[in-house]
Amino acid sequence: MSTIEQMIQERAYQLGYEKCGIIPVKALEGYAEKLNERIQKVPASEMFYQRQRHLTNPLAEYPWAKSVVVLVSRYGKYKIPESVKGHIAKAYLFDARIDANAEEFQNSQAMEQYMQELGLRIATNRKFGVVGLRWAAMQAGLGIIRRNNFFYTQSGSWMHLEAWLTDRDMELTETSDARTCPPGCTRCVDACPTHSLSSPYTMQPTTCISFLTTFGGRNLPQEPLSKNFGNCIYGCDLCQEACPMNKGKWKEESEFPGLSEISPELTPENILAMEEDFYRERIQPKFFYLSPDDLWKWKVNVLNFMGNNYQDKYKPYILAACENENEKIREMAQAIRCDLAG
């Protein structure tokens, strides 16, 4: 007869998850030490990492928790529309955390229902995790964290992680088959245009392009690092794309629901022309790191892209933005116009 741990793992694999492991809550204890090590290496990161302190001690909020079910699903299987390729990071394009149409979201709900049917009390946070997800997945033996700080299985880093706290003592760990990083390899560090990733396993999150183009970077026209964003408009994949352990791992096998319908609207030109109502209804629910009132941030990001990759066809858009009613859009456009004139 199967144990409850085996039943949970079997159900996860039936639903298409790549990995499933279960660890006792005490296995999370080392996460606080690792968080402190990160802050000590880059003291300027302390304010950012303080927001994650609650993940180091889930028992403070969930005193009944005894174990953690950790699941890994691969999103490196979807077709990437040309209009967004290299401009919007893949994790955001294929984000299924709150997308009810996505197979991964539906599987997550089915997994949750199954555990409840087994009589387990559970808790999760689909958006941001209820524990340190990468640390928990590594403790469960599902993969490793590489020098670019991303979690990898043998299928690379194009993975979504999720976890549930449960009220039952359980444990079912695996042994990772992921190869370690090549000796002396610094390709991920070398690929970081803002030097946010300054050395292996070390970074300053608030200078990362993904931070600065999403929920951070609220004053991008005054951000010197913005000139180093290259083709990035929303998020960044450069350290993952440079990693030799990701070579050949992305397989464009299927369509992500709804992406082909909105991707034509996500060209730089169409983002600048986008109306607030369309943004709130079609774009913001998918890219939820920016609020329903943050279309201006998308437009500032696009103007920055146009300045960094200037073509004559962008000139009318930049000039029109110089007269935009939003102060930040005007400021960015006027700065680009001055740079071009100079």
C-alpha positions in Angstrom: 0.0 0.0 0.0 1.3 3.5 -0.9 2.2 6.0 1.8 0.6 9.4 1.7 3.9 10.8 0.5 3.9 8.4 -2.4 0.3 9.2 -3.2 1.0 12.9 -3.3 4.1 12.4 -5.5 2.2 10.1 -7.9 -0.6 12.6 -8.3 1.8 15.3 -9.0 3.4 13.3 -11.8 0.0 12.4 -13.2 -0.7 16.1 -13.5 2.5 16.7 -15.4 4.8 18.1 -12.7 8.5 17.3 -13.4 9.5 17.0 -9.8 7.9 16.5 -6.4 9.4 16.3 -3.0 8.4 16.6 0.6 10.5 17.9 3.5 10.0 18.6 7.2 9.6 22.2 8.1 12.9 22.0 10.1 14.7 21.5 6.8 14.1 25.2 6.0 16.2 26.4 8.9 19.3 27.0 6.9 17.5 29.5 4.7 17.9 32.4 7.3 21.7 31.8 7.4 21.9 32.0 3.6 19.8 35.1 3.5 22.2 36.7 6.0 25.2 35.7 4.0 23.7 37.4 0.9 23.2 40.6 2.9 26.7 40.5 4.3 28.2 40.2 0.8 26.1 43.1 -0.5 25.0 45.3 2.4 23.0 47.6 0.1 20.7 44.6 -0.6 19.5 44.5 3.0 16.3 46.5 2.6 15.3 44.3 -0.4 16.0 41.0 1.4 14.3 42.1 4.6 11.0 41.6 2.8 11.8 37.9 2.6 12.5 37.5 6.3 9.0 36.0 6.9 9.9 33.1 4.5 12.7 32.0 6.9 10.2 31.1 9.7 6.8 30.0 8.3 5.9 28.7 11.8 5.5 32.2 13.0 2.4 32.5 10.8 1.5 28.8 10.5 2.4 27.2 13.9 0.6 24.0 12.8 2.9 23.4 9.8 5.0 20.2 9.9 6.1 19.5 6.3 6.4 21.2 2.9 5.3 19.7 -0.4 7.5 21.2 -3.2 6.6 20.9 -6.9 8.5 21.8 -10.0 6.9 22.4 -13.4 8.7 23.2 -16.7 7.7 26.2 -18.7 10.6 25.9 -21.2 8.2 24.2 -23.6 6.2 27.1 -25.0 6.5 28.9 -28.3 7.8 32.5 -28.0 6.1 35.0 -30.3 8.7 37.0 -32.3 7.1 40.3 -31.3 8.2 39.8 -27.7 11.3 37.6 -28.0 14.2 39.2 -26.2 12.0 42.1 -25.0 9.9 40.5 -22.3 11.4 37.9 -19.9 10.1 34.3 -20.4 9.1 33.8 -16.8 6.6 36.7 -17.2 5.3 35.6 -20.6 4.5 32.1 -19.3 3.5 33.1 -15.8 0.7 30.8 -14.7 0.4 31.7 -11.0 -2.9 33.5 -11.4 -3.8 32.7 -15.0 -6.9 30.5 -14.7 -6.6 29.5 -18.4 -3.1 28.1 -18.0 -2.6 24.3 -17.6 -0.1 24.9 -14.8 -2.6 26.9 -12.8 -5.3 24.3 -13.2 -2.9 21.6 -12.2 -2.0 23.6 -9.1 -5.6 23.8 -8.1 -6.1 20.1 -8.8 -3.1 19.3 -6.6 -4.4 21.4 -3.8 -7.8 19.8 -3.9 -6.2 16.3 -3.9 -4.2 17.1 -0.7 -7.3 18.5 1.0 -9.2 15.3 0.0 -6.4 13.4 1.7 -7.3 15.2 4.9 -4.4 17.6 5.0 -4.5 21.1 6.2 -2.5 23.2 3.8 -1.4 26.8 3.1 0.3 28.4 0.1 0.9 31.7 -1.6 0.7 31.2 -5.4 2.2 34.5 -6.3 5.3 34.7 -4.1 5.5 31.4 -2.1 5.0 30.6 1.5 8.6 29.4 2.0 11.9 30.1 0.3 11.0 28.2 -2.8 14.5 27.6 -4.3 15.9 26.6 -1.0 13.0 24.3 -0.3 13.3 22.6 -3.7 17.0 22.1 -3.2 16.5 20.6 0.3 14.0 18.2 -1.3 16.7 17.0 -3.7 14.8 18.2 -6.8 17.7 20.2 -8.3 20.4 22.7 -7.5 20.9 26.5 -7.3 23.5 27.6 -9.8 25.8 30.6 -9.8 23.2 32.9 -11.3 21.0 32.2 -8.3 18.4 30.3 -10.4 17.1 26.8 -9.5 17.9 24.1 -12.1 16.8 20.6 -12.8 18.3 18.5 -15.6 15.9 20.4 -17.9 17.6 23.8 -17.1 16.3 26.8 -15.2 13.1 27.5 -17.1 11.0 26.2 -14.1 8.2 27.3 -11.9 8.3 26.3 -8.3 5.4 26.1 -5.8 5.0 24.8 -2.3 2.4 24.0 0.3 2.8 23.8 4.0 0.9 20.8 5.5 0.0 19.8 9.0 1.3 16.2 8.8 4.8 14.9 9.4 6.0 13.7 6.0 9.2 13.3 4.1 10.0 12.1 0.6 13.2 13.5 -0.9 15.0 12.8 -4.2 18.7 12.9 -5.2 19.3 15.6 -7.8 20.8 14.4 -11.1 21.7 18.0 -12.2 25.4 18.4 -13.1 27.3 21.1 -11.1 28.4 24.3 -12.8 31.6 23.9 -14.9 34.7 24.8 -13.0 35.6 28.4 -13.3 32.5 29.3 -15.4 31.5 32.9 -15.0 29.3 33.3 -18.1 26.2 34.3 -16.1 28.2 37.0 -14.2 29.8 38.3 -17.4 26.4 38.5 -19.1 24.8 40.8 -16.5 24.8 44.3 -18.1 24.2 46.1 -14.8 26.6 44.0 -12.7 23.7 43.2 -10.4 25.1 39.7 -10.5 28.6 40.7 -9.4 30.0 37.2 -8.5 28.6 33.7 -8.2 25.6 33.4 -5.9 25.9 37.1 -5.1 23.7 40.0 -6.4 22.3 43.4 -5.7 18.6 42.9 -6.5 17.7 46.6 -6.9 20.1 47.0 -9.8 18.8 43.9 -11.7 17.0 44.8 -14.9 14.1 42.6 -13.9 13.6 44.7 -10.8 14.1 48.0 -12.5 11.7 47.3 -15.4 8.9 45.8 -13.2 8.0 46.8 -9.6 11.2 48.8 -9.0 12.8 51.5 -11.0 10.1 54.1 -10.4 12.4 56.9 -11.6 14.0 55.3 -14.7 14.7 58.6 -16.5 17.2 59.4 -13.7 18.6 55.8 -13.5 22.1 55.6 -15.0 21.9 51.9 -15.4 19.0 52.2 -17.9 21.4 52.8 -20.7 22.6 49.2 -20.2 19.2 47.5 -20.6 19.8 46.5 -24.2 16.7 45.0 -25.7 15.0 44.4 -22.4 11.6 46.1 -21.9 10.1 44.0 -19.1 12.4 41.6 -17.2 15.6 40.0 -18.3 16.8 36.5 -19.2 20.5 37.3 -20.0 22.2 35.4 -17.2 20.0 32.4 -17.8 20.5 32.5 -21.6 24.3 32.7 -21.1 24.4 29.6 -18.9 25.8 26.6 -20.7 23.5 24.4 -18.6 20.5 25.9 -20.4 21.9 25.2 -23.9 19.3 23.4 -25.9 16.9 23.1 -23.0 14.1 25.3 -24.4 11.8 23.3 -26.6 9.0 25.3 -28.4 6.5 22.5 -28.3 3.1 24.2 -27.5 1.2 27.4 -27.3 0.7 29.2 -24.0 -3.1 30.1 -23.8 -3.9 33.7 -24.8 -0.3 34.8 -25.5 -0.6 34.8 -29.3 -3.6 37.0 -29.0 -2.0 39.8 -27.0 1.6 39.5 -28.2 1.0 41.7 -31.3 0.0 44.5 -28.9 3.3 44.2 -27.0 5.6 45.6 -29.7 7.3 48.9 -28.6 5.2 51.0 -31.0 1.9 49.4 -29.8 2.8 49.8 -26.1 3.4 53.5 -26.6 0.0 53.8 -28.3 -1.8 51.6 -25.8 -4.9 52.9 -24.1 -5.5 52.7 -20.4 -8.7 50.6 -20.6 -7.0 48.0 -22.9 -4.0 47.8 -20.6 -6.1 47.3 -17.5 -8.3 44.6 -19.1 -5.9 42.6 -21.2 -2.3 43.3 -20.2 -2.1 44.1 -16.4 -3.8 40.9 -15.2 -1.1 38.9 -16.9 1.9 41.1 -16.0 0.7 41.8 -12.4 4.1 43.1 -11.1 2.9 46.5 -12.4 -0.4 47.8 -11.1 -3.5 48.8 -13.1 -2.3 52.4 -12.9 1.2 51.6 -14.2 0.9 51.7 -18.0 3.2 54.8 -17.8 5.9 52.5 -16.5 5.6 50.2 -19.6 5.8 53.3 -21.8 8.9 54.6 -20.0 10.5 51.2 -20.4 9.7 51.3 -24.2 11.2 54.7 -24.6 14.3 53.6 -22.9 14.5 50.7 -25.3 14.0 53.0 -28.3 16.8 55.2 -27.0 19.2 52.3 -26.5 18.3 50.8 -29.9 17.6 53.9 -31.9 16.2 53.7 -35.4 14.7 56.5 -37.4 11.3 54.9 -37.3 11.2 55.6 -33.5 11.7 59.3 -33.9 7.9 60.2 -34.2 7.1 58.1 -31.2 9.8 59.8 -29.1 8.8 63.3 -30.2 5.1 62.6 -29.5 6.0 61.3 -26.0 7.8 64.6 -25.3 4.3 66.1 -25.1 2.7 63.3 -23.0 0.7 64.3 -20.0 2.6 61.9 -17.8 5.7 63.6 -16.3 7.9 60.5 -16.3 7.1 59.7 -19.9 7.9 63.3 -20.9 11.1 63.2 -18.9 12.3 60.0 -20.6 11.4 61.1 -24.1 13.0 64.6 -23.7 16.2 63.0 -22.3 16.4 60.7 -25.4 15.7 63.7 -27.7 18.6 65.6 -26.1 20.9 62.6 -26.4 20.1 62.3 -30.1 20.5 66.0 -30.7 23.8 66.0 -28.9 
